[in-house]
């Protein structure tokens, strides 16, 4: 196993599918969330600039830790090296490959004992 693993986290955020890379990921003490730390983005010295990666860099600048709801997570992979972070838009109403995991309902209501 590598001493410094890199994780690719893919999750849904509204009508977007977000793919980010990080060094630390673990289950949160806050029920129903995962924690993601040490975000990795491409070097700023690259000649080609990806607008979606730049948007993610600015969105996560100054963020030490992000809490992502478990039902939003699509996939988590441990990868050999970081890739390009990106945002993919999904159009509402079109058949998409990704849908939100259904949220659990509230606690069950007690049944009445009256007949």
C-alpha positions in Angstrom: 0.0 0.0 0.0 1.3 3.5 -0.7 2.3 5.5 2.3 0.4 8.5 1.1 -2.8 7.3 -0.6 -4.9 9.5 -2.9 -8.7 9.1 -3.0 -11.0 10.0 -5.8 -14.4 11.0 -4.4 -17.4 11.3 -6.8 -20.6 12.7 -5.3 -23.8 14.4 -6.4 -24.4 18.0 -5.4 -27.8 19.2 -6.7 -27.8 18.8 -10.4 -24.0 18.4 -10.6 -21.8 15.4 -10.3 -18.5 16.4 -8.7 -15.2 14.5 -8.8 -12.5 15.6 -6.4 -9.2 14.2 -5.2 -8.0 14.2 -1.5 -5.4 12.6 0.7 -7.7 12.0 3.8 -11.2 10.5 3.8 -13.0 8.9 6.7 -16.4 8.4 8.3 -17.5 11.4 10.3 -18.5 11.5 13.9 -21.4 13.4 12.6 -23.9 10.7 11.7 -24.5 10.3 7.9 -21.5 12.1 6.6 -18.0 11.4 5.4 -15.1 13.8 6.0 -12.8 14.8 3.2 -9.5 16.6 4.0 -6.3 17.7 2.1 -7.8 18.4 -1.3 -5.6 17.9 -4.3 -5.8 20.0 -7.4 -3.6 20.2 -10.5 -0.5 22.4 -10.6 -1.2 26.1 -11.4 1.7 26.1 -13.8 -0.2 24.0 -16.4 -0.7 25.8 -19.7 -4.2 24.4 -20.2 -6.8 25.6 -17.7 -9.9 23.5 -17.1 -12.8 25.9 -16.1 -14.6 23.2 -13.9 -11.4 22.5 -12.0 -10.8 26.2 -11.5 -14.3 26.5 -10.2 -13.7 23.7 -7.7 -10.4 25.2 -6.6 -12.1 28.5 -5.8 -15.0 26.8 -4.1 -12.7 24.7 -1.9 -10.1 27.4 -1.3 -9.7 27.9 2.5 -11.7 24.7 3.3 -9.9 22.5 5.8 -12.5 19.8 5.9 -15.6 19.0 3.9 -18.6 17.0 5.2 -20.4 15.1 2.4 -23.7 13.4 3.1 -23.4 9.6 2.6 -26.5 9.5 0.3 -24.7 11.9 -2.1 -21.6 9.7 -2.5 -21.6 7.8 -5.8 -18.1 6.2 -5.5 -14.8 6.4 -3.6 -11.7 5.0 -5.2 -8.1 4.8 -4.0 -6.0 5.8 -7.0 -2.3 5.8 -7.8 -2.1 9.5 -8.4 -4.4 12.5 -8.6 -6.3 13.4 -11.7 -8.3 16.4 -12.8 -11.1 17.5 -10.5 -14.3 18.2 -12.5 -18.0 19.1 -12.3 -20.4 17.5 -14.7 -23.9 19.0 -15.1 -26.9 16.7 -15.2 -30.1 18.1 -16.8 -33.3 17.7 -14.9 -36.0 15.7 -16.7 -33.6 13.8 -18.9 -32.8 10.2 -18.1 -29.5 10.4 -16.2 -27.1 7.6 -15.2 -27.0 9.0 -11.7 -29.9 9.6 -9.3 -30.0 10.5 -5.6 -30.2 7.6 -3.2 -33.6 7.8 -1.5 -33.6 9.4 1.9 -34.8 7.3 4.8 -38.2 8.3 6.2 -38.7 9.6 9.7 -39.3 7.3 12.6 -42.3 4.9 12.3 -45.5 6.2 13.8 -47.0 4.0 16.5 -50.0 2.1 15.4 -53.3 2.7 17.2 -54.5 -0.1 19.4 -58.1 0.8 18.8 -60.2 -1.3 16.4 
